[in-house]
Amino acid sequence: MRVSVRLANLGNPVMPNQVGASQVIRFATFEVDLQAQELRKAGLRLKLTGQPFQVLAILLEQPGTVVTREALQKRLWPDISLTSITI
């Protein structure tokens, strides 16, 4: 089973430049500041913290690709063995 989120309907994310970037990704009316760990919609800060924010950041790192449950597990819980029941 795969976990996938489609950002295509929100437009293509604009990724920051690699050198000297502010780490802000923009798509549709959203902005994600990776350094400050903030999500904004039309300039208003939305509450998204902890693991939900980490999942969003992982998905935005690979726009247009499917991120598997196993890949999320390795990034979010590298030392824990999870079963399909717990995810």
C-alpha positions as CSV (number, residue, x, y, z in Angstrom):
1,M,0.0,0.0,0.0
2,R,1.3,3.5,-0.8
3,V,0.6,6.8,0.8
4,S,0.3,9.6,-1.7
5,V,-0.7,13.2,-1.7
6,R,-1.4,15.0,-4.9
7,L,-0.2,18.6,-4.9
8,A,-0.9,18.9,-8.7
9,N,-4.2,20.6,-8.1
10,L,-2.5,23.2,-6.1
11,G,0.0,24.1,-8.8
12,N,3.7,23.2,-9.0
13,P,5.6,24.1,-5.9
14,V,8.3,26.7,-6.3
15,M,11.4,25.3,-4.6
16,P,14.0,27.5,-3.0
17,N,17.4,27.9,-4.6
18,Q,20.0,25.6,-3.2
19,V,22.5,28.3,-2.1
20,G,21.5,31.1,0.2
21,A,17.8,30.2,0.0
22,S,15.3,31.3,2.6
23,Q,13.8,27.7,2.6
24,V,10.3,28.9,1.6
25,I,8.3,26.8,-0.8
26,R,5.3,28.3,-2.5
27,F,2.3,26.6,-4.1
28,A,-1.1,28.0,-4.9
29,T,-2.0,30.3,-2.0
30,F,0.3,28.4,0.4
31,E,3.8,29.1,1.7
32,V,5.9,26.7,3.7
33,D,8.9,28.1,5.6
34,L,11.0,25.0,6.3
35,Q,13.4,26.8,8.6
36,A,10.7,28.4,10.8
37,Q,8.4,25.3,10.4
38,E,5.5,27.5,9.4
39,L,2.6,27.0,7.0
40,R,0.8,30.1,5.7
41,K,-2.2,30.4,3.4
42,A,-2.7,33.8,1.8
43,G,-0.3,35.2,4.4
44,L,-2.1,33.8,7.4
45,R,-0.2,31.3,9.6
46,L,-1.9,28.0,9.9
47,K,-1.4,25.6,12.8
48,L,0.6,22.6,11.6
49,T,3.4,21.4,13.8
50,G,5.3,18.3,14.7
51,Q,4.9,15.2,12.5
52,P,2.2,16.6,10.2
53,F,4.5,19.4,9.3
54,Q,7.4,17.0,8.8
55,V,5.2,14.9,6.5
56,L,4.3,18.0,4.4
57,A,8.0,18.9,4.2
58,I,8.9,15.4,3.0
59,L,6.2,15.5,0.3
60,L,7.3,18.9,-0.9
61,E,10.9,17.7,-1.2
62,Q,9.8,15.4,-4.0
63,P,7.1,17.1,-5.9
64,G,5.2,15.0,-8.4
65,T,6.4,11.7,-7.0
66,V,4.8,9.1,-4.7
67,V,6.3,8.9,-1.3
68,T,5.8,5.4,0.1
69,R,4.8,4.6,3.7
70,E,8.2,2.9,4.1
71,A,10.0,6.1,3.0
72,L,8.0,8.1,5.5
73,Q,8.7,5.6,8.2
74,K,12.4,5.7,7.6
75,R,12.4,9.5,7.8
76,L,10.0,10.0,10.7
77,W,10.6,6.9,12.9
78,P,14.0,5.4,11.8
79,D,14.5,3.4,15.0
80,I,10.9,2.0,15.4
81,S,9.4,-1.0,13.7
82,L,5.9,-0.1,12.6
83,T,3.2,-2.4,11.3
84,S,0.5,-1.6,8.9
85,I,-2.0,-1.4,11.8
86,T,-0.1,1.4,13.5
87,I,0.3,3.6,10.4
